[in-house]
């Protein structure tokens, strides 16, 4: 069954109808998927409620559907994960966004770190990148049948990260020079954590002074196995491990 995200305002509870109004979705549904009147589709309101609908009318500016049933999406994790990803070069962040969205991350925040090779430009080109990143999160959410779409923000500074850390139950910082605390060990000791932050360094890793400041602000430095992972591997692996130990992957 094909799935689309719509806004909550696109659902009329009184007459039990819903509409797809996004022009790209309308074009994709009508031209690429060849959806027809009478066909059943899934519409999700981006807040976790999904509706099984039957297509009633296909127009150029809207696809109108009858809502047959509604229920809470059961694919969202009980653990809310924010990934603070050291800004990587090239298009690596696009893959990180796609894969961590599939794994159930709540938010992805790129971070301009000391060793980031890529330098962020806060201009129109930067705005277009953020739009593209959110589009990737949107498409990955649709493909994986999530109930919510992770928000991808514009890159922030380390100082901005420090201000946000107090809102988390657990802050994990995989660090190649850590030799004592294992990732699984820390997760098992903090099994009740529901809001988790994961901080991943860029290609050059997290600088020593950043590690010091992060640990002083509550981050736990952890080792993630004997091998050194690339930045685009580390974040995906860390999210998967958190979901396996604390979230909803342990039952698979």
C-alpha positions as CSV (number, residue, x, y, z in Angstrom):
1,X,0.0,0.0,0.0
2,X,1.4,3.4,-1.0
3,X,2.1,5.9,1.8
4,X,2.1,9.7,1.9
5,X,2.7,12.3,4.6
6,X,0.1,15.0,4.9
7,X,-0.5,17.8,7.4
8,X,-3.0,17.4,10.3
9,X,-5.0,20.3,8.7
10,X,-5.5,18.2,5.6
11,X,-7.8,15.8,7.5
12,X,-11.5,16.7,7.9
13,X,-12.7,14.8,11.0
14,X,-16.3,15.9,10.4
15,X,-16.8,14.2,7.1
16,X,-14.0,11.7,7.4
17,X,-12.0,12.8,4.4
18,X,-8.3,13.6,3.8
19,X,-6.4,15.3,1.0
20,X,-3.0,15.1,-0.5
21,X,-2.2,18.7,-1.5
22,X,1.6,18.6,-2.0
23,X,2.2,19.0,-5.8
24,X,5.1,16.7,-5.9
25,X,3.1,13.9,-4.1
26,X,0.1,14.5,-6.4
27,X,2.3,14.2,-9.5
28,X,4.1,11.1,-8.1
29,X,0.9,9.4,-7.1
30,X,-0.9,10.1,-10.4
31,X,1.9,9.8,-12.9
32,X,4.5,7.5,-11.5
33,X,2.5,5.2,-9.2
34,X,-0.7,5.5,-11.4
35,X,-2.9,5.5,-8.4
36,X,-6.6,5.2,-9.4
37,X,-10.0,6.1,-7.8
38,X,-11.0,3.3,-5.5
39,X,-7.5,2.3,-4.6
40,X,-6.5,2.2,-0.9
41,X,-3.5,4.2,0.4
42,X,-1.9,5.2,3.7
43,X,-1.9,8.8,4.8
44,X,0.2,9.8,7.9
45,X,-0.3,13.1,9.6
46,X,3.4,13.4,10.6
47,X,2.4,13.3,14.3
48,X,2.2,9.5,14.6
49,X,-1.4,8.9,13.5
50,X,-1.9,7.0,10.2
51,X,-5.1,6.6,8.2
52,X,-6.1,3.9,5.8
53,X,-8.0,5.7,3.0
54,X,-9.7,5.1,-0.3
55,X,-9.1,7.5,-3.2
56,X,-12.3,9.3,-4.2
57,X,-11.1,12.1,-6.5
58,X,-7.9,12.8,-8.3
59,X,-7.4,16.5,-9.4
60,X,-4.4,18.5,-10.4
61,X,-4.3,20.4,-7.1
62,X,-5.5,17.7,-4.7
63,X,-6.2,14.0,-4.2
64,X,-9.3,13.5,-2.0
65,X,-9.7,10.3,0.0
66,X,-12.3,8.8,2.3
67,X,-10.8,7.8,5.7
68,X,-11.7,4.2,6.4
69,X,-9.7,3.7,9.7
70,X,-7.2,5.5,11.8
71,X,-4.7,4.4,14.4
72,X,-1.4,5.3,16.1
73,X,1.7,4.4,14.2
74,X,3.5,1.5,15.9
75,X,6.9,2.0,14.2
76,X,8.1,4.9,16.4
77,X,10.7,4.0,19.1
78,X,10.1,4.6,22.8
79,X,13.6,6.1,22.9
80,X,14.1,9.6,21.4
81,X,17.5,10.0,19.8
82,X,19.2,13.1,18.7
83,X,22.3,12.7,16.5
84,X,24.8,15.5,16.7
85,X,26.9,14.8,13.7
86,X,30.3,16.5,13.1
87,X,29.9,18.2,9.7
88,X,31.4,15.8,7.2
89,X,32.6,16.7,3.7
90,X,31.0,15.8,0.4
91,X,27.6,14.2,0.5
92,X,28.3,11.9,3.4
93,X,25.7,13.6,5.6
94,X,23.0,12.6,3.1
95,X,23.7,8.9,3.6
96,X,23.8,9.4,7.4
97,X,20.4,11.2,7.4
98,X,18.8,8.4,5.2
99,X,20.1,5.5,7.3
100,X,19.6,7.0,10.8
101,X,16.1,8.0,9.8
102,X,15.4,4.4,8.8
103,X,16.7,3.4,12.3
104,X,14.3,5.7,14.1
105,X,16.3,8.8,15.0
106,X,14.2,11.8,16.1
107,X,16.5,14.6,15.1
108,X,19.8,15.1,13.2
109,X,21.9,18.2,14.0
110,X,25.1,18.8,12.0
111,X,27.8,20.4,14.1
112,X,30.7,22.6,12.9
113,X,33.6,21.1,14.9
114,X,37.2,22.1,15.1
115,X,38.4,19.2,12.8
116,X,35.5,19.5,10.3
117,X,37.0,19.7,6.8
118,X,33.7,21.1,5.4
119,X,33.0,24.7,6.3
120,X,29.4,25.8,6.5
121,X,28.2,28.9,4.7
122,X,25.1,30.5,6.1
123,X,23.7,31.7,2.8
124,X,21.2,30.7,0.1
125,X,23.3,27.7,-0.9
126,X,23.3,26.6,2.8
127,X,19.5,27.0,2.9
128,X,19.2,24.8,-0.2
129,X,21.3,22.1,1.5
130,X,19.1,22.1,4.6
131,X,16.0,21.8,2.4
132,X,17.6,18.8,0.6
133,X,18.6,17.2,3.9
134,X,15.0,17.4,5.1
135,X,13.7,16.1,1.8
136,X,16.0,13.0,2.3
137,X,14.6,12.5,5.8
138,X,11.1,12.9,4.4
139,X,11.7,10.2,1.7
140,X,13.4,7.9,4.1
141,X,10.5,8.2,6.6
142,X,8.0,7.4,3.9
143,X,10.0,4.4,2.7
144,X,10.4,3.0,6.2
145,X,6.8,3.7,7.1
146,X,7.6,5.9,10.0
147,X,4.9,7.9,11.8
148,X,7.1,11.0,12.1
149,X,9.7,12.8,10.1
150,X,13.0,13.6,11.8
151,X,14.0,17.2,11.7
152,X,17.3,18.1,10.2
153,X,18.6,21.5,11.3
154,X,21.3,23.8,9.9
155,X,24.7,23.2,11.4
156,X,25.3,24.6,14.9
157,X,28.5,25.4,16.8
158,X,29.8,23.4,19.7
159,X,28.8,26.2,22.1
160,X,25.2,25.7,20.9
161,X,25.5,22.0,21.5
162,X,26.6,22.5,25.1
163,X,23.5,24.6,25.9
164,X,21.2,21.7,24.8
165,X,22.9,18.8,26.6
166,X,21.1,19.2,29.9
167,X,17.8,18.1,28.4
168,X,19.0,14.5,27.8
169,X,19.0,11.5,30.1
170,X,22.1,10.1,28.4
171,X,24.8,11.7,26.3
172,X,27.1,9.3,24.4
173,X,30.3,10.3,22.7
174,X,32.1,7.5,20.8
175,X,35.8,8.4,21.1
176,X,38.7,6.5,19.5
177,X,41.0,7.1,22.4
178,X,38.6,5.8,25.1
179,X,39.9,2.6,26.6
180,X,37.7,2.0,29.7
181,X,34.0,2.5,29.1
182,X,32.3,0.2,26.5
183,X,29.2,1.4,24.6
184,X,27.1,-1.6,25.7
185,X,28.3,-1.3,29.3
186,X,27.1,2.4,29.5
187,X,23.8,1.5,27.8
188,X,23.1,-1.3,30.2
189,X,23.9,1.0,33.2
190,X,21.4,3.6,31.9
191,X,18.7,1.3,30.7
192,X,15.9,3.7,31.8
193,X,17.1,6.5,29.5
194,X,14.4,7.8,27.1
195,X,16.1,10.9,25.7
196,X,19.5,10.1,24.3
197,X,22.1,12.3,22.5
198,X,24.8,10.8,20.4
199,X,27.8,13.0,19.4
200,X,29.9,11.9,16.5
201,X,33.1,13.6,15.3
202,X,33.9,14.5,11.7
203,X,36.5,12.9,9.5
204,X,39.4,14.1,11.8
205,X,37.6,13.0,15.0
206,X,36.6,15.1,18.0
207,X,39.4,17.4,19.1
208,X,40.9,16.8,22.6
209,X,39.6,20.2,23.9
210,X,36.1,19.4,22.6
211,X,36.2,16.0,24.3
212,X,37.1,17.7,27.6
213,X,34.3,20.3,27.3
214,X,31.8,17.7,26.3
215,X,32.6,15.4,29.3
216,X,32.5,18.4,31.6
217,X,28.9,19.0,30.3
218,X,27.8,15.4,31.0
219,X,28.8,13.4,27.9
220,X,30.1,9.9,28.4
221,X,33.1,9.0,26.4
222,X,32.7,5.4,25.1
223,X,34.6,3.0,23.0
224,X,32.7,1.4,20.1
225,X,34.7,-1.7,19.4
226,X,38.4,-2.3,18.4
227,X,38.2,-0.8,15.0
228,X,38.2,2.9,13.9
229,X,35.0,3.7,12.0
230,X,34.5,6.4,9.4
231,X,32.3,9.2,10.5
232,X,29.5,8.0,8.1
233,X,29.7,4.6,9.7
234,X,30.0,5.6,13.4
235,X,26.7,7.5,13.7
236,X,24.6,4.8,12.0
237,X,26.2,2.1,14.2
238,X,25.7,4.1,17.4
239,X,22.0,4.7,16.6
240,X,21.5,1.1,15.8
241,X,23.2,0.0,19.1
242,X,21.0,2.4,21.2
243,X,17.9,1.1,19.5
244,X,18.9,-2.5,20.1
245,X,19.7,-2.1,23.8
246,X,17.2,0.7,24.8
247,X,14.7,0.9,21.9
248,X,12.7,-1.3,19.6
249,X,15.3,-3.3,17.7
250,X,15.9,-6.0,20.4
251,X,12.7,-7.8,19.5
252,X,13.6,-8.4,15.9
